[in-house]
Amino acid sequence: MPYVNIKITEEGPATAEQKARLIEGVTRLLQDVLGKNPQTTVVVIDEVPTDNWGIGGESITQRRLRSAPPRST
């Protein structure tokens, strides 16, 4: 029984349709490439707050703030 865990950031959250397409696509890929039974394939999508996702020692939230263009006043 394949188990796939997809983790994405919550920013601009994925729609229900997009998530359904991911689940369908990953399931089909496992069937096509590895011959796995789609009826026993489990796909879980976790949406993680950017404060809880870090790269290079800083959160995605901080990276986004640091790289954001300056605001006009």
C-alpha positions, -999 to +999 in steps of 0.1 A: +000+000+000+018+032-012+016+062+011+025+096-003+027+127+018+027+160+000+036+191+020+029+226+007+029+260+024-004+275+033+002+308+015-023+312-013-039+279-002-045+252-028-081+249-039-101+217-034-099+212-071-061+215-072-058+191-043-081+166-060-059+169-092-028+162-071-043+132-055-055+118-088-022+125-106+000+110-079-022+079-077-021+075-115+016+080-116+022+053-090-001+030-110+016+038-144+052+037-132+052+011-104+020-009-112+006+000-078-031-006-071-049+028-070-075+014-046-048+010-019-028+041-027-030+067+001-022+104-007-021+130+021-017+167+016-004+188+045-006+226+043+021+240+066+021+276+079+051+295+065+063+301+101+066+264+105+087+258+074+123+267+073+151+268+048+187+279+054+181+286+091+151+309+086+114+305+082+097+310+049+078+339+064+111+357+071+125+348+037+094+363+020+097+395+041+134+398+034+130+394-003+098+414-007+102+446-028+101+478-008+067+494-004+059+528-019+047+554+005 
